[in-house]
Structures are given as C-alpha cells and as structure tokens.
C-alpha cells in the first residue's frame, strides 16, 4: 500500500514537472521573438502639460499712469537674478527698480535715454542707450539703493562716433555681447553696417563676432535690436551650462536695399579642435520661430529655464497698409521652435500694444509672468498662462 501510494505520487509529480517545462518553453519562445516597444519620448513642448492649450491672460492693473506709474516710452524690461524688475525708462532718462509684483523700489541717477539692460554675476547693471557707450550701476556696493549708486560710463568707442549700441547681454558671468549698428551712410542708398560686439569682463572690446556683415542669411545681422545669452537660461542652476558663448538675437532685418531672411536667430556652439566655437543653428530652419513672415520688427527676446523662447514685435502702425497682417505683440515658442501662444493687437486696451519694445520673463514655468514694455502706451503689461478660456 505504501509503495503504491508513493508510485502514484511520483507519477503525478512527473506529469506536473512536464507541464511546467512545456509552459516555460512557450514563455521563453515567446520572449525571444516578440519584443515590447520602447516608450516614446514626447516632444519637449508636450512635457509640460497643456503647454499648447493654455492662453495668456493679462494681470491687472497695468503699470501705467492711471495706477501711479510715470513711465515715458519705456524701452526695455529686465528680470534680474536678484529678483528685481528693472525698466529702461527712456523718456525719463533713468532706470526704475521694482519688485516682481510691481512696487517701485527706487530710481537711478540720470542716464540719457537708456535702451537696454543686462546684469552680471556681481549684480551690476550694464546699460546701453543707442550711443557708442556702455554704462554701469553697481548695486551691491550701495546695498541696492539704486538712487545712491552713480551711473558710470565704463566704455566708449571714441573712434567710431556713429556707432549705436542697441542691445546688451552678459555671458560667461561677466563678459557681454552688444548689438551694434552704424548709420553713417544717410544717402538714398542707405546701408547700415551691423555687428555684434564681444567684450571682456573689464569692459575691453574683444572685437566683433565673426558674423557676415549685412548678410541675408543665418549668422548675419541687419539692424540688430537685442541679444540674450544662453547664460540667462542656466543662471544660478548650472555653472557648467552657464559658461557658454551661445545666444539668441533679433533684428529689424531690412533696410531700403537689404533684407535678412531670419529676423530671429539662435547662435549655438560646436567643438572645433577642442574649442567651443559659435555656429548658426540650422536645425530650426522651417520652424515657426524662424518664420520671416511672422515678424515686422522683432524688438526683443527672452528665454526661460525650460528653454522656451519669447519674442516681442513692434508690428506696423495701425494706419499703415498691411498693419492687420503684422500687429504688435509677443510670441512664445517651444525650444524646438514651435509656436505655442501669442498675444497680439494694436491699441491701448487690454491685450493691446503700441510699438512694444521690451520683454522679460520670470525663470520658472510655475506661476511664470511675462513683462512687456508697451512703449507707445507708456506702461508695463504683465501676462500669465491660464487654462481657463
């Protein structure tokens, strides 16, 4: 009896082991031929939920005369790494310092017609004003009491009195770029000479970048208006990435005899014989951000931590033929050049502009605010993304 029971159990165990080996073989066979698909990485603009479905809403009240502000044709707006907002109050010959909520913190000493602002790693403001000079305001030295800090002229290109510095942006911590035009030729065959200068940290001119003067394609400029270094994207989060010569710039792009096909350009970098050299970003050709027909007069550009690109365009005056096709306003693009949102319209009401010339953004996507120098309306406008239509 006992022997019979054990024989029966052995028989059952054998059959079970056989079935197990068969099932294992089927599984292994299946795994060896049917591979699971790898996960798909979404486009960068889709990694930040609803990026293309959100719209910009205006934050009220606007920073204008009706609400206690006295701006006169403000040309630029800049969000500093010190979390203050700086306005080039051009018509009032001063820089206005505000907190990010819009409360005025103080006014600089006089500076003639400031046009563009940047800030270096020592929190010094660097300013240009459509002359051949660069100015500095040392905020830290005067405990950020901007009204006490003198406005110092740190560079002047005396040998080229007709040069006009139109935009400025710090790179590599203390070095900086300046967009330059020379309009000495005022004949009927007007032809401006345009450059982007590179400066050492001690305000000594290295020289113009090796771009094509008055060219019609990438890596060339015609009447450049503004420049922003890629340092602005990585500021305070990555010293390695912050140390880069790459940048974006915008330009009017045409005179009576010349026209550049890329009003907005990204100048990237590549390695050449172990050195990082500037290189035009051809990967964006054919994308929205390089679309020439979108702009009439691209005035300023900004970038945020996620690599999104913001461009403000002055547009055409409302009474000008074709103004409906080129209204003033701003555009937001993904890092891949896709247009995500825009706010355009001529006028002085909500979500309307008159020759806007400056744009700045707070760095992070969460609660991000876009600031616009609405120059013709003597005000600063603020916008925020919302999914509520």
C-alpha positions in Angstrom: 0.0 0.0 0.0 2.6 2.4 0.9 4.7 1.6 -2.1 1.7 2.1 -4.4 0.9 5.4 -2.9 4.4 6.6 -3.5 4.4 5.3 -7.0 1.2 7.3 -7.7 2.6 10.5 -6.2 5.8 10.1 -8.3 3.7 9.7 -11.4 1.7 12.9 -10.6 4.9 14.9 -9.9 6.4 13.8 -13.1 3.4 14.9 -15.1 3.4 18.3 -13.3 7.1 18.8 -14.0 6.5 18.0 -17.6 3.7 20.6 -17.9 5.9 23.1 -16.2 8.8 22.6 -18.6 6.4 22.9 -21.5 5.0 26.2 -20.2 8.5 27.5 -19.6 9.5 26.7 -23.1 6.5 28.5 -24.5 7.2 31.6 -22.5 10.9 31.6 -23.5 10.0 31.1 -27.1 7.5 34.0 -26.9 10.1 36.3 -25.3 12.8 35.5 -27.8 10.7 36.6 -30.8 8.2 39.3 -29.6 9.9 42.4 -28.3 8.0 45.0 -26.4 8.1 48.5 -28.0 10.3 51.1 -26.2 8.5 54.0 -24.6 8.1 57.1 -26.8 9.6 60.4 -25.5 7.1 63.2 -26.2 8.2 66.4 -27.9 9.7 68.9 -25.4 6.7 71.3 -25.7 4.4 68.4 -24.6 6.4 67.5 -21.5 4.9 70.5 -19.6 1.2 69.6 -19.6 -1.2 71.7 -21.7 1.6 73.9 -23.0 -0.2 74.4 -26.3 -3.7 74.6 -24.9 -3.0 77.4 -22.4 -3.6 81.1 -23.2 -2.1 84.3 -21.8 -4.3 86.4 -19.6 -3.4 90.0 -18.6 -2.6 90.7 -15.0 -4.4 93.8 -13.9 -3.9 96.6 -13.1 -1.4 97.6 -15.8 1.6 99.5 -14.6 0.5 102.8 -16.1 -0.2 106.5 -15.2 -3.7 105.7 -14.1 -2.3 103.5 -11.4 0.5 105.7 -10.2 3.4 105.0 -12.6 5.1 107.7 -14.6 6.9 105.8 -17.3 7.8 107.7 -20.5 8.4 105.5 -23.6 10.0 102.6 -21.6 12.2 100.7 -24.0 13.3 97.6 -22.0 12.3 95.5 -19.1 14.7 93.0 -17.4 14.2 90.4 -14.6 17.4 90.4 -12.6 18.9 87.4 -10.9 18.4 89.5 -7.7 14.6 89.1 -8.2 14.1 92.8 -9.0 12.5 94.2 -12.1 14.4 96.9 -14.0 12.8 99.2 -16.5 14.7 101.3 -19.0 12.5 104.4 -18.6 13.8 106.0 -21.8 11.8 109.2 -21.9 12.6 110.0 -18.2 16.4 109.3 -18.5 16.5 106.7 -15.7 16.3 103.1 -14.7 13.3 102.2 -12.5 13.7 99.4 -10.0 10.6 97.5 -8.9 9.9 94.2 -7.1 8.3 91.5 -9.2 4.9 92.5 -8.1 5.3 96.0 -9.5 6.0 98.0 -6.3 8.6 100.8 -7.1 11.8 100.4 -5.1 13.7 103.4 -6.4 15.0 105.4 -9.4 18.5 105.6 -10.7 20.5 108.7 -11.1 20.2 110.2 -14.6 21.3 108.3 -17.6 20.5 109.6 -21.1 17.8 107.7 -22.9 18.5 104.1 -21.7 17.6 101.4 -24.2 18.6 98.0 -22.9 19.7 96.4 -19.6 21.7 93.4 -18.5 23.2 92.2 -15.2 26.5 90.4 -14.4 27.3 87.9 -11.7 28.2 90.8 -9.3 24.7 92.2 -9.7 26.0 95.2 -11.6 23.6 96.6 -14.1 25.0 97.2 -17.6 23.1 99.6 -19.9 23.3 100.9 -23.5 21.5 103.8 -24.9 21.8 104.0 -28.7 25.2 105.7 -28.4 28.7 104.2 -28.6 28.9 103.8 -24.8 28.3 101.2 -22.1 27.2 102.3 -18.6 27.3 100.5 -15.2 25.3 100.8 -12.0 27.0 98.9 -9.1 24.0 97.9 -6.9 25.8 95.7 -4.3 28.3 98.5 -3.4 25.4 100.7 -2.5 23.2 98.0 -0.8 20.8 98.0 -3.7 19.8 101.6 -3.0 19.8 102.4 -6.7 19.2 106.1 -6.1 22.6 106.3 -4.4 24.6 104.4 -7.0 26.4 106.5 -9.6 25.9 105.8 -13.3 29.4 105.2 -14.6 30.4 105.2 -18.2 32.7 102.1 -18.5 33.3 102.1 -22.2 33.1 104.5 -25.1 34.1 103.8 -28.7 35.5 107.2 -29.4 37.0 106.2 -32.7 33.5 105.3 -34.1 31.2 108.1 -33.1 28.4 107.0 -35.4 28.1 103.5 -33.8 24.9 102.9 -31.9 24.7 100.2 -29.2 21.2 98.8 -29.2 21.1 95.7 -27.0 23.3 94.0 -24.3 23.5 90.6 -22.6 26.1 89.2 -20.2 27.6 85.8 -20.9 30.2 83.7 -19.0 29.4 85.6 -15.8 31.0 88.9 -16.7 31.7 89.1 -20.4 29.0 90.5 -22.5 27.6 91.0 -26.0 26.4 94.2 -27.5 24.3 94.6 -30.7 25.7 97.4 -32.9 24.6 99.4 -35.9 26.4 102.1 -37.8 24.2 104.5 -39.8 26.9 106.9 -41.0 25.6 106.5 -44.6 22.4 108.5 -44.8 22.2 108.7 -48.6 19.3 107.4 -50.6 21.2 104.1 -50.9 21.1 103.7 -47.1 23.1 100.8 -46.0 23.7 100.2 -42.3 26.7 98.3 -41.1 25.7 95.9 -38.3 27.7 93.9 -35.8 27.6 92.0 -32.5 30.5 93.0 -30.3 32.0 90.8 -27.6 33.5 92.4 -24.5 35.9 91.2 -21.8 34.8 91.4 -18.2 36.9 94.5 -17.7 34.9 96.3 -20.4 37.6 96.0 -23.0 36.4 95.3 -26.5 37.4 91.9 -27.9 36.0 92.8 -31.3 33.0 91.9 -33.5 31.9 88.3 -33.6 32.9 86.5 -36.9 29.4 87.0 -38.5 28.6 88.1 -42.0 28.2 91.9 -42.1 25.0 92.8 -43.8 24.3 89.3 -44.9 20.9 87.9 -45.8 21.1 84.5 -44.1 21.9 82.9 -40.8 24.9 84.2 -38.9 24.5 87.7 -40.2 22.7 90.8 -39.0 20.9 93.8 -40.4 19.9 96.4 -37.8 20.0 94.1 -34.8 17.8 95.2 -31.9 18.6 92.9 -29.0 20.6 89.9 -27.8 20.1 87.4 -25.0 22.8 85.0 -23.9 22.0 81.3 -23.1 23.5 82.1 -19.7 20.1 83.6 -18.9 18.6 80.1 -19.1 21.0 78.4 -16.8 21.7 81.2 -14.4 22.1 80.0 -10.8 21.3 76.4 -11.6 24.3 75.1 -13.6 27.6 76.8 -13.6 28.8 74.4 -16.4 26.0 75.2 -18.8 26.1 78.9 -17.8 29.6 79.1 -19.1 28.6 79.3 -22.8 29.0 81.8 -25.6 25.7 80.7 -27.3 23.0 83.3 -27.7 19.8 84.4 -29.4 19.4 87.8 -31.1 16.7 89.6 -33.0 16.9 92.2 -35.7 14.8 94.5 -37.8 16.4 92.7 -40.7 15.9 95.1 -43.5 16.8 98.5 -45.0 15.7 100.1 -48.3 18.2 97.9 -50.1 18.8 94.8 -47.9 16.7 92.1 -46.3 17.8 89.3 -44.0 15.7 86.1 -44.1 16.0 85.4 -40.3 14.8 88.2 -38.0 15.2 85.8 -35.1 18.3 83.7 -34.8 19.8 81.2 -32.5 23.6 81.1 -32.5 24.7 77.8 -30.9 28.1 76.2 -30.4 30.2 73.3 -31.7 33.5 71.9 -30.8 36.4 72.6 -33.2 39.9 71.3 -32.4 38.9 71.1 -28.7 37.5 74.7 -28.6 33.8 75.7 -28.4 33.1 78.0 -31.3 29.9 79.7 -32.4 27.7 78.1 -35.1 24.3 79.1 -36.6 21.5 76.8 -35.5 20.3 75.4 -38.8 18.0 72.8 -37.0 15.4 75.5 -36.6 15.1 76.3 -40.3 11.5 75.6 -41.3 10.1 76.1 -37.8 7.8 78.8 -36.6 10.4 80.8 -34.7 12.4 81.3 -37.9 9.4 82.2 -40.0 10.2 85.6 -41.5 6.6 86.4 -42.4 5.6 86.4 -38.7 7.6 89.5 -37.8 7.7 93.1 -39.0 10.1 94.5 -36.4 11.3 92.0 -33.8 12.4 94.2 -30.9 13.5 91.9 -28.1 13.9 88.3 -27.0 13.9 86.4 -23.7 14.3 82.7 -22.6 13.4 80.8 -19.5 14.8 77.9 -17.6 12.9 75.3 -19.7 14.3 76.7 -22.9 11.1 78.4 -24.1 11.7 81.4 -26.3 9.7 84.7 -26.1 9.8 87.4 -28.9 8.2 90.8 -28.8 7.4 92.5 -32.2 6.6 96.2 -32.6 4.4 95.5 -35.6 3.2 98.1 -38.0 1.4 101.3 -37.0 -2.4 100.8 -37.2 -2.8 103.3 -40.0 0.0 101.7 -42.1 -1.0 99.5 -45.1 -0.8 95.8 -44.1 -0.9 96.5 -40.4 -3.5 93.8 -39.9 -1.0 91.2 -41.0 1.7 92.5 -38.7 0.0 93.6 -35.4 2.2 94.4 -32.4 2.5 91.8 -29.6 4.5 88.8 -28.3 5.0 85.2 -29.2 6.1 82.1 -27.2 7.9 79.2 -28.8 9.0 75.8 -27.7 12.7 75.0 -27.6 12.1 73.2 -30.9 10.7 76.4 -32.5 7.0 75.6 -32.4 4.7 78.5 -31.8 2.7 77.8 -28.7 0.9 81.1 -27.8 0.7 84.7 -28.9 -0.9 87.9 -27.8 -1.2 90.5 -30.5 -3.3 93.5 -31.2 -2.9 97.3 -31.8 -4.4 99.8 -29.3 -4.3 100.9 -25.7 -6.8 98.4 -24.2 -6.4 95.0 -22.5 -4.1 92.7 -24.5 -3.3 95.5 -26.9 0.0 97.2 -27.6 1.6 100.3 -29.2 5.2 99.7 -30.5 6.2 97.3 -27.7 10.0 97.1 -27.4 11.0 95.0 -24.4 10.2 91.6 -23.0 11.3 89.7 -19.9 10.1 86.5 -18.1 10.4 85.1 -14.6 12.6 81.9 -14.9 10.3 79.1 -13.8 7.2 77.8 -15.6 5.2 77.6 -12.3 3.5 81.0 -11.8 5.6 82.4 -14.7 5.0 86.1 -15.5 5.7 87.8 -18.8 6.5 91.5 -18.7 6.2 93.7 -21.7 7.4 97.3 -22.2 4.4 98.7 -24.0 6.5 101.7 -25.2 3.9 103.7 -27.2 1.4 103.4 -24.3 3.9 104.4 -21.6 3.2 101.3 -19.5 4.4 97.9 -18.5 2.0 95.0 -19.1 2.1 91.6 -17.3 0.7 88.3 -18.5 0.3 84.8 -17.1 -0.6 81.5 -18.6 -4.0 80.1 -17.9 -6.1 77.1 -19.0 -9.3 78.9 -18.3 -10.6 80.2 -21.6 
